[in-house]
Amino acid sequence: MRAYRAALLRFDDEGRPVYDPDGLLVVGPSPGASGAPGPRSATTASGVRVVRAAGAWSDLKDRFPGVVVEHLPGRLIAPGFIDLHVHYPQTDVIGSPAEGLLPWLENYTFPHESRFSDAAYAGQVATFFLGELQRHGVTTALTFATSHPASVDALLGLAQGRGLRLIAGKVLQDRHSPDGVRDETEQSLLDTEALIQRWHGQGRLGYAITPRFAPSCSDAQMQGAGELAARYPDVWIQSHVAENRDEIAWVRELYPDARSYLAVYEKFGLLRERAIYAHCIHFDDADRALMQATGAVAAVSPTSNLFLGSGFFDYAAADRQGMRYGLASDVGGGTSFSPFHTMLAAYYVGREGHTKAGLSLAPSHLWWQHTAGAAQALGLSGVVGNLQPGCEADFVVLNPQATPLLARRSAQAGNLEELLFSLIVLGDDRAVQAVHLAGGAGLDPAA
Ligand SMILES: [Zn+2]
């Protein structure tokens, strides 16, 4: 076991922050793994370090005699961030200008993704991508690969070596897609099932059934995806919905009888728990209620939505209907891997009050959306995204003195919300001093 003494942030079951200005985090092998008694989540991966205790240093210091304590004065320990929607093959597409979503896909994304049939190329991009996630303090991600099965094997094989908790899927797109990325209906479903069996539940890894979006998938492919989703209920589903008005008009042409874009996914059995839909911007209350009723969750992608000019996620309406959500970078439509940049953009999106009701999201609520709230969205509450006892020990050590302005501003923070907001507004990768992975063998000095 090993312990860390610093300011400590975690969340209670209602999403409220729990903060110890002088806290202690004790991590070690899971009690189940070592044979000792203690609670152990059914979905916690075996062989990983977990949080054994978390709280005020003064309360805990005598309970763990002999445990080495690393003292980190002036630092904040917080849960590793969770990115609910990102495209690893688009790492090199970030910052590509275009006239909105559909031209951006056609001119940049599809040509680039066609290169991922080459496993060596996929591996090279995956290595860089995983390094970026870790450097920015992201310890769990739900990511699109490309339509090539090799792109999934490359990414998940490398993630396994690092001990990252990663969920990924082969993109399904058998129509309205150019040569090089378009797949073949029957083979795409066989490939998906083979990948589920190869990767899902291997250590910390998971698989996500990944229809790109309704316009890119034939009815037969959507039907097959829905059948797989029913056959493998703990496998995730990831897709896009209601991002852009041109996209929505296209869906209406393709499915004139559907009540809405979201209803197309419902028709094919693709709305359920563990189904994560990026964007969910141009929804009505019936769509939001359908998300709530089915347990599907929105991956709010604010830097992407601002970059592509897609629109503004309506937080007040989501809350009113009980629709769940969490935060995502959506790189390469998104402009940053940094959770700080994403949280700040989410604040801008919340404030926007011309197309919907504007509000000020509390800094701790922004943070929750990228940690414990995102874990809840994935059905992984109590596993990742938090630092309560039993959680897998993915955490970041943040330095509020990382830059002159951040140091000056954070020193004047009078409470937790002000401290978190100074990091959200002024922080970036320079504030991430260390990233600890529960499953990391060799990267984590606590191993
Ligand atoms: Zn996306």
Boltz pocket constraint, residues with backbone or C-beta under 6 A from the ligand:
constraints:
  - pocket:
      binder: B
      contacts: [[A, 85], [A, 86], [A, 87], [A, 240], [A, 278], [A, 330], [A, 331], [A, 333]]
      max_distance: 6.0
